[in-house]
Amino acid sequence: MSYLVLARKWRPQTFSDLVGQEHVSQTLKNAIDGGRVAHAFLFTGARGVGKTSSARILAKALNCESGLTVEPCNSCATCLEITDGNSVDVFEIDGASNTGVDDIRELRDNIKYLPSRSRYKIFIIDEVHMLTTNAFNALLKTLEEPPPHVKFIFATTEPHKVPITILSRCQRFDFKRIALPRIVSRLRYIVDQEGVQISDEALAVVARKGDGSMRDSLSTLDQVLAFCGDSVTDADVAALLGVVDRRLIMDGCRAVLDSDVKGALEIVAQVDSFGYSMRQFCHELINQFRNIAILKAVGEPGELLELSDAELAELRGFGEKSAQQDLQRHLSILLKSEAEMAHAGFPRLILEMALMKMAALAPAIPVQELLRRLDTLEQGGPVPQRVEAARPSAPAARPASQHAAPARPAAAPVAAASAPPSHASHNSHASHSASPAPVPPAAAAASFAGAATADLWSGFVRAVKAKKPMLGGALEEVYPVRVSEGHLEIGCLQGSFQLTRLQDPDQVNELKGLAQAHFGVPTQIKVVALSAPPSDAAPTLSEKKSLEDAERKATLRREAEAHPLVAAAVEMFDGEIAEVQELPRKEVAKS
């Protein structure tokens, strides 16, 4: 006698044998009891969840020799013929093989004849969505008004491909994916009847491989029994099915949540040594962190998670070690890494980097907590110690921005003039009672002379730029060697465009006219070539502007770093100041 696989041997024969489809079986039994059996049914759902088995059970219930019954006897000739698939009045048609309109016409011609021995002539069409449009159209009228002795039962995994005109003529029953605990319970009953020794953990692995399909789970169990015989170990199941050991997954989660970088890397090394797929291991980690996140969020998951009690208890312990935000961040890292593995040639490295990042991840501070702290700071509440320490330097930083001198010295008189004001400004804020240091008369005279020279030159350049913008722009790039009313000596670097332009006699004459108009006296213009920037001359106006801008930005950054609110924000967010921007005066006034 040939071997009968478990999926056929333990196929449901009554409505009570259907696992996980109680909503379908109860409705059909009530319809039979109440005499309200429709002429056409559509069973939809994933593969291996009991659609065709339910169709056979319904056919037996309608044609059983003991009369219409919710539980067929499975012992009469009619029930046995339907079970064996050779009943003359129950036709099982493969929709994928009989797709043409001629097949439907033949079926339609067969419908008008009464059943040979049974109560009803029943047509079970599997994968009905494979029929062509013409075949569906040929079936429409017959399906809407069939003879009283005919029943149609359609089964499909893709109901969206069935025309709406067919759907509207059928009673539709949607079969669900079977929950993992229900599959494990059914497998336990079957292996006990078969006399097989196997643990619940191994059965859970088999059921998980079935992915909600009882038939797939039984086929997998058949494969395991063929490999292991009547005594099955967990290691054999894991080796045969190529699934990652659940212990490795648990240890990987524990290493990440305990911030054990070395332990996480050792787990990856074990996965690699066992020959498991890195991407599959990443899938399992994603699923496990999802389980932890759901447990953390809802407490009692009910049917949300398909886990044993032992696994639930262990995952609850993991959830106590981490916040919900951190679990979501772990999941984001794993999802990104899994996507990268699909196109990379070094999946182990990607997984190692992901686990290292997860293990070293700093705990997240809730946004509400950060906002509450910022509100407290704005209202003048207590701030962290780090911020308090930054406060004393804040008052000293502001005067520096008000009296900051250019970093590069001007000509000798200008350099002498720039130093004392900075010194005086510093001392004036050091102590209100202390008198400023006395300034030597010579230094004061030099300071006055330097300031006057700088004012003369900048004023002249502004006047030229107002009338001759291009010429004024060129003067901003030259050095004022000597400037006075009636005499201008300007220096240009050798080989520069400004030197070539200003040595042109026409430009010199034009400058003389502009200088006389500005100063009110005839002015001599002298242009000298310089091999290097002079040390005894003031910087060019362009250099001076760049130095002032740099000093202003540096001062603004010092003030920002010393501001208590900014320091508190840096402390709370564990960040750093990337850029400081000066607000326009209107925005400053509004704030």
C-alpha positions in Angstrom: 0.0 0.0 0.0 1.4 3.4 -0.9 2.1 5.9 1.8 -0.5 8.6 2.4 1.0 11.9 3.4 -0.2 13.5 6.6 -1.9 16.4 4.8 -4.2 13.9 3.1 -4.4 11.4 6.0 -5.5 14.1 8.5 -7.6 16.1 6.2 -10.8 17.5 7.9 -13.8 15.3 7.3 -16.4 17.2 9.4 -17.0 20.8 10.3 -15.7 20.1 13.8 -12.3 19.1 12.4 -11.8 22.5 10.7 -9.2 24.4 12.7 -9.3 28.2 12.9 -12.4 28.6 10.6 -15.2 28.4 13.2 -16.9 31.5 11.6 -17.3 29.5 8.4 -18.3 26.2 9.8 -20.8 27.7 12.2 -22.5 29.7 9.4 -22.8 26.7 7.1 -24.1 24.4 9.9 -26.8 27.0 10.8 -27.7 27.3 7.1 -28.2 23.5 6.9 -30.2 23.4 10.1 -32.4 26.2 9.0 -32.9 25.0 5.5 -31.4 28.2 4.0 -28.6 26.7 1.9 -27.7 29.0 -1.0 -27.2 27.8 -4.5 -23.7 29.2 -4.9 -20.8 29.7 -2.5 -17.4 31.4 -2.9 -14.7 30.3 -0.5 -11.7 32.7 -0.4 -8.4 32.7 1.6 -4.8 31.8 1.6 -3.4 28.4 0.6 -3.9 25.5 2.8 -6.5 27.0 5.2 -9.4 24.6 4.4 -11.3 25.9 1.4 -11.5 22.8 -0.7 -11.9 20.6 2.5 -14.9 22.8 3.5 -16.4 22.4 0.1 -16.1 18.6 0.3 -17.6 18.6 3.9 -20.5 20.8 2.7 -21.1 18.4 -0.3 -21.2 15.4 2.1 -23.5 17.3 4.5 -25.9 18.0 1.6 -25.8 14.5 0.1 -25.3 12.2 3.1 -27.6 9.2 2.9 -28.7 9.8 6.5 -30.3 13.1 5.3 -29.3 16.8 5.5 -27.0 16.9 8.5 -24.5 19.3 9.9 -22.1 16.4 10.6 -21.9 13.9 7.7 -21.6 10.2 8.8 -18.5 9.6 6.7 -19.5 5.9 6.5 -22.2 5.8 3.8 -21.4 5.1 0.2 -22.0 8.7 -0.8 -19.7 10.2 1.9 -17.0 7.7 1.1 -17.2 8.5 -2.6 -16.9 12.2 -2.0 -14.0 11.7 0.4 -12.2 9.6 -2.2 -13.0 12.1 -4.9 -14.9 9.7 -7.3 -18.5 10.6 -6.7 -20.6 10.7 -9.9 -22.7 13.6 -8.6 -19.9 15.8 -7.1 -17.6 17.3 -9.7 -14.3 18.8 -8.6 -13.1 21.0 -11.5 -9.7 22.6 -11.7 -10.3 26.2 -12.9 -6.7 26.5 -14.1 -7.1 23.6 -16.5 -10.6 24.2 -17.7 -10.5 27.9 -18.4 -12.2 28.0 -21.8 -15.8 28.8 -22.7 -16.2 25.3 -24.2 -15.5 23.8 -20.8 -18.2 25.9 -19.2 -20.7 25.1 -22.0 -20.1 21.4 -21.4 -20.7 22.0 -17.7 -23.8 24.0 -18.4 -25.1 21.1 -20.6 -24.5 18.7 -17.8 -26.4 20.8 -15.2 -29.8 20.1 -16.6 -29.6 16.4 -15.8 -30.7 15.2 -12.4 -28.2 13.6 -10.1 -27.7 9.9 -10.4 -27.9 8.8 -6.8 -27.4 11.8 -4.6 -29.7 14.6 -3.4 -27.8 17.4 -5.2 -25.4 17.7 -8.1 -22.6 19.8 -6.8 -19.9 21.5 -8.8 -16.7 22.5 -6.9 -14.5 24.7 -9.1 -11.1 25.3 -7.5 -9.0 28.4 -8.4 -12.1 29.9 -10.2 -10.3 33.2 -10.8 -8.3 31.4 -13.6 -11.4 31.2 -15.8 -11.5 33.5 -18.8 -13.8 36.4 -19.2 -15.9 34.5 -21.8 -16.1 31.5 -19.5 -17.4 33.7 -16.7 -19.9 35.3 -19.0 -21.1 31.9 -20.2 -21.7 30.9 -16.5 -23.6 34.0 -15.5 -27.2 33.1 -16.3 -26.8 29.5 -15.1 -25.2 30.7 -11.8 -28.0 33.2 -11.2 -30.9 30.7 -11.8 -29.6 27.2 -11.6 -31.9 24.2 -11.3 -33.0 23.3 -7.8 -30.8 20.1 -7.8 -27.6 22.0 -8.5 -25.1 23.7 -6.0 -22.0 25.6 -7.0 -19.0 25.9 -4.6 -16.1 28.1 -5.9 -12.7 28.4 -4.2 -10.0 30.9 -4.9 -6.9 32.5 -3.4 -7.4 35.7 -5.4 -11.0 36.9 -5.1 -10.2 40.3 -6.6 -9.7 38.6 -10.0 -13.3 37.2 -9.9 -15.7 39.5 -11.8 -18.1 41.4 -9.7 -21.0 39.9 -11.6 -20.0 36.5 -10.3 -19.3 37.7 -6.8 -22.8 39.2 -6.5 -24.4 35.8 -7.3 -22.5 34.0 -4.5 -22.4 33.8 -0.8 -18.8 34.7 0.1 -16.9 33.2 3.0 -13.4 34.5 3.8 -11.1 31.9 5.4 -8.5 33.3 7.8 -4.8 32.4 8.2 -4.7 29.9 11.1 -3.0 31.2 14.3 0.2 29.6 15.3 -1.1 28.2 18.7 -4.0 26.5 16.9 -1.6 24.9 14.3 0.7 23.8 17.1 -2.2 22.3 19.0 -3.4 20.4 15.9 0.2 19.2 15.2 0.5 18.0 18.8 -2.7 15.9 18.4 -1.5 14.4 15.1 2.0 13.4 16.4 0.5 11.9 19.5 -1.7 9.8 17.3 1.2 8.9 15.1 3.4 8.0 18.1 6.1 10.6 17.4 8.3 12.1 20.1 8.8 15.8 19.4 8.9 18.9 21.6 6.5 21.9 21.5 9.4 24.2 20.5 10.1 22.0 17.4 6.4 22.0 16.6 6.3 25.8 16.8 9.2 25.9 14.4 7.3 23.7 12.0 4.1 25.7 12.4 6.0 28.9 11.8 7.4 27.5 8.6 3.8 26.9 7.5 3.0 30.6 7.8 -0.6 30.2 8.8 -1.3 27.2 6.4 -2.3 23.9 8.0 -1.5 22.0 4.8 2.0 23.6 4.6 2.6 22.8 8.2 1.6 19.2 7.8 3.8 18.9 4.7 6.7 20.3 6.7 6.0 17.9 9.5 6.0 15.0 7.0 9.5 16.1 5.8 10.8 16.3 9.4 9.5 12.8 10.2 11.0 11.4 7.0 14.4 12.8 8.2 14.2 12.0 11.9 11.9 9.1 12.2 9.7 8.8 15.3 12.2 10.7 17.6 12.7 14.3 16.6 15.1 16.7 18.3 15.1 20.5 18.2 18.6 20.6 16.6 17.4 18.2 13.8 14.4 20.4 13.0 16.6 23.6 12.9 19.2 21.9 10.7 16.6 20.4 8.3 14.5 23.5 7.8 17.4 26.0 7.8 15.9 28.2 10.4 18.0 30.2 12.8 18.1 28.8 16.3 15.7 30.7 18.5 18.3 30.7 21.3 20.7 32.7 19.1 17.9 35.3 18.4 17.2 35.6 22.1 20.9 36.0 22.9 21.2 38.6 20.2 18.4 40.7 21.6 19.8 40.3 25.1 23.3 41.5 24.0 21.8 44.6 22.3 19.6 45.6 25.2 22.4 45.0 27.7 24.8 47.2 25.6 27.1 44.2 25.3 28.9 45.0 22.0 31.3 42.0 22.3 28.4 39.6 23.0 26.5 40.9 19.9 29.5 40.4 17.7 30.0 36.9 19.0 26.4 36.1 18.1 27.0 37.2 14.6 30.2 35.0 14.5 28.1 32.0 15.6 25.5 32.7 13.0 28.2 32.7 10.4 29.9 29.6 11.6 26.6 27.6 11.6 26.1 28.7 7.9 22.8 30.6 8.6 21.8 33.4 6.3 22.7 36.8 7.7 19.6 38.3 6.1 17.4 35.6 7.6 18.9 36.2 11.0 18.2 39.9 10.5 14.6 39.1 9.6 14.3 37.1 12.8 15.8 39.9 14.9 13.3 42.4 13.3 10.4 40.1 14.2 11.7 39.6 17.8 12.1 43.4 18.4 8.7 43.9 17.0 7.3 41.4 19.5 9.1 43.2 22.3 7.8 46.6 21.2 4.2 45.3 21.0 4.5 43.7 24.5 5.9 47.0 25.8 3.1 48.9 24.2 0.0 46.8 25.1 1.1 44.5 27.9 -1.3 41.7 27.1 -1.0 41.0 23.3 -3.7 38.5 23.0 -3.8 37.3 19.4 -1.3 40.0 18.2 1.6 37.8 18.9 2.0 34.1 18.1 4.4 33.1 20.9 4.5 30.5 23.6 4.1 31.4 27.3 7.8 30.9 27.9 8.8 33.2 25.0 6.3 35.8 26.2 7.8 35.8 29.7 11.3 36.2 28.4 10.4 39.0 26.0 8.6 40.8 28.8 11.9 40.8 30.7 13.6 42.3 27.6 10.9 45.0 27.4 11.7 46.1 31.0 15.2 47.0 30.0 14.4 49.5 27.2 12.0 52.4 26.5 9.5 52.3 23.7 11.4 55.0 21.8 14.6 53.0 22.0 12.9 49.8 20.7 11.6 51.8 17.7 15.1 53.1 17.0 16.5 49.6 17.1 13.8 48.5 14.6 14.7 51.4 12.3 18.4 50.4 12.3 17.5 46.7 11.6 15.1 47.6 8.8 17.7 49.8 7.1 20.3 47.2 7.4 18.1 44.4 6.0 17.4 46.6 3.0 21.1 47.1 2.5 21.9 43.4 2.7 19.7 42.7 -0.3 22.2 44.5 -2.6 25.5 44.2 -0.7 28.2 41.5 -1.0 29.2 41.7 2.7 26.1 41.0 4.8 28.0 40.1 7.9 29.7 43.5 8.1 26.4 45.2 7.7 24.8 43.2 10.5 27.9 43.7 12.7 27.8 47.4 12.2 24.0 47.5 12.9 24.3 45.5 16.2 27.3 47.6 17.3 25.3 50.8 16.7 22.3 49.3 18.5 24.3 48.2 21.5 26.0 51.6 21.8 22.8 53.6 21.3 22.3 56.2 24.0 18.9 56.2 25.7 16.4 58.6 24.0 14.9 61.5 26.0 11.2 61.9 25.3 10.3 65.0 23.3 7.8 66.0 25.9 10.5 66.0 28.6 12.8 68.1 26.5 10.0 70.7 25.8 9.2 70.7 29.5 12.8 71.5 30.4 13.0 74.3 27.8 9.8 75.8 29.2 11.3 75.7 32.7 14.4 77.5 31.5 12.5 80.1 29.6 10.4 80.8 32.7 13.6 81.3 34.8 13.5 77.9 36.5 16.6 76.0 37.7 19.0 74.9 35.0 21.6 72.1 35.0 24.9 72.6 36.7 26.8 72.8 33.4 24.6 75.8 32.4 25.2 77.6 35.7 28.9 77.3 35.2 28.7 79.0 31.8 26.8 82.1 33.1 29.8 84.1 34.6 31.5 84.4 31.2 28.4 85.8 29.5 28.6 89.4 30.7 32.3 89.7 29.7 31.6 88.5 26.2 29.2 91.2 25.2 31.4 94.3 25.7 34.1 92.6 23.5 31.7 92.6 20.6 30.9 96.2 21.1 34.5 97.5 21.1 36.3 94.7 19.2 39.2 96.0 17.1 40.4 94.5 13.8 42.7 91.6 14.2 45.2 92.8 11.6 47.1 96.0 12.5 46.8 99.0 10.2 49.7 101.3 9.5 51.9 102.1 12.4 49.8 105.1 13.5 46.6 103.1 13.0 48.0 100.1 14.9 48.9 102.4 17.8 45.4 103.8 17.7 43.6 100.4 17.7 45.3 98.9 20.8 44.5 101.4 23.5 40.7 101.5 22.9 40.5 97.7 23.3 42.6 97.9 26.4 40.5 100.7 27.8 37.3 98.9 26.9 38.5 95.8 28.8 39.4 97.7 31.9 36.2 99.7 31.9 34.2 96.5 32.4 36.6 95.0 34.9 35.7 97.3 37.7 33.4 100.3 37.8 35.4 101.9 40.7 38.8 101.5 39.1 40.1 104.5 37.1 41.3 103.7 33.5 45.0 103.4 32.9 46.6 106.6 31.8 47.3 106.8 28.1 50.7 108.4 27.1 50.3 111.7 25.2 52.4 110.4 22.2 50.2 107.3 21.9 47.0 109.4 22.2 48.3 111.7 19.4 49.2 108.7 17.2 45.8 107.2 17.9 44.1 110.4 16.8 46.2 110.7 13.7 45.6 107.0 12.7 41.9 107.4 13.2 41.9 110.5 11.1 43.9 108.8 8.3 41.5 105.8 8.2 38.5 108.1 8.1 40.0 110.2 5.3 40.7 107.1 3.1 37.4 105.3 3.8 35.4 108.5 3.2 37.2 109.1 -0.1 36.6 105.5 -1.3 32.9 105.8 -0.5 32.7 109.0 -2.5 34.4 107.4 -5.5 32.3 104.3 -5.3 29.1 106.4 -5.3 30.1 108.1 -8.6 32.3 105.4 -10.2 31.4 102.0 -8.7 34.0 100.0 -10.6 36.8 102.4 -9.8 35.7 102.5 -6.1 35.7 98.7 -6.0 39.3 98.7 -7.3 40.3 101.2 -4.5 39.0 98.8 -1.9 41.7 96.3 -2.9 44.7 98.7 -2.6 46.7 99.7 0.4 46.6 103.4 1.6 50.4 104.0 2.2 49.9 107.7 2.9 46.7 109.6 2.9 46.2 113.3 3.6 44.3 116.3 2.1 46.3 117.1 -1.0 48.3 113.9 -1.2 47.4 110.3 -1.8 50.0 107.5 -2.0 48.4 104.1 -2.7 50.2 100.7 -3.1 49.2 97.8 -5.3 50.8 94.3 -5.4 53.0 93.7 -8.4 51.2 91.9 -11.3 47.8 92.7 -9.9 44.9 94.0 -12.0 44.5 97.0 -9.8 48.1 98.1 -10.4 47.7 97.9 -14.2 44.5 99.9 -14.0 45.6 102.6 -11.7 48.8 103.2 -13.5 46.8 104.3 -16.6 47.2 108.1 -16.9 43.5 108.5 -17.7 42.6 106.8 -14.4 45.1 108.9 -12.5 43.7 112.1 -13.9 40.2 110.9 -13.1 41.2 110.1 -9.5 42.8 113.6 -9.2 39.5 115.2 -10.2 37.5 113.0 -7.8 40.0 113.7 -5.0 39.9 117.5 -5.6 36.1 117.4 -5.6 36.1 115.4 -2.3 38.8 117.1 -0.3 38.3 120.6 -1.9 42.0 121.1 -2.6 44.3 120.0 -5.5 45.5 116.4 -4.8 48.6 114.6 -5.9 48.1 110.9 -6.8 51.0 108.5 -6.5 50.7 104.7 -7.3 53.5 102.5 -6.1 54.1 98.8 -6.9 54.5 96.5 -3.8 56.2 93.1 -3.7 54.4 92.1 -0.6 51.7 93.6 1.7 53.3 96.5 3.6 53.7 96.1 7.4 53.5 99.8 8.1 50.3 100.5 6.1 46.7 99.9 7.0 44.9 96.9 5.5 42.8 97.3 2.4 39.2 98.1 3.0 38.3 94.6 1.7 40.6 93.0 4.1 39.4 95.2 6.9 35.8 94.3 6.2 36.6 90.5 6.1 38.5 90.8 9.5 35.6 92.7 11.0 33.1 90.1 9.8 35.2 87.2 11.1 35.6 89.0 14.5 31.9 89.7 14.6 31.0 86.0 13.9 33.5 84.9 16.5 32.0 87.3 19.1 28.5 86.1 18.2 29.6 82.5 18.7 31.2 83.3 22.1 28.0 85.0 23.2 25.8 82.1 22.0 28.0 79.6 23.8 27.9 81.6 26.9 24.1 82.1 26.8 22.4 80.1 29.6 19.5 78.9 27.4 21.8 77.8 24.6 24.0 76.0 27.0 21.0 74.3 28.5 19.8 73.1 25.1 23.2 71.7 24.2 23.2 69.9 27.6 19.8 68.4 27.2 20.1 67.4 23.5 23.7 66.3 24.0 24.6 68.2 20.9 26.9 71.0 19.7 26.6 74.4 18.1 27.0 74.0 14.4 26.4 77.5 13.2 25.5 80.9 14.7 23.5 83.3 12.6 22.8 87.0 13.3 19.2 88.0 13.2 18.1 91.1 11.3 17.4 94.1 13.5 13.6 93.9 13.0 13.6 90.2 14.1 15.7 91.1 17.1 13.3 93.9 18.0 10.3 91.6 17.7 11.9 88.8 19.8 
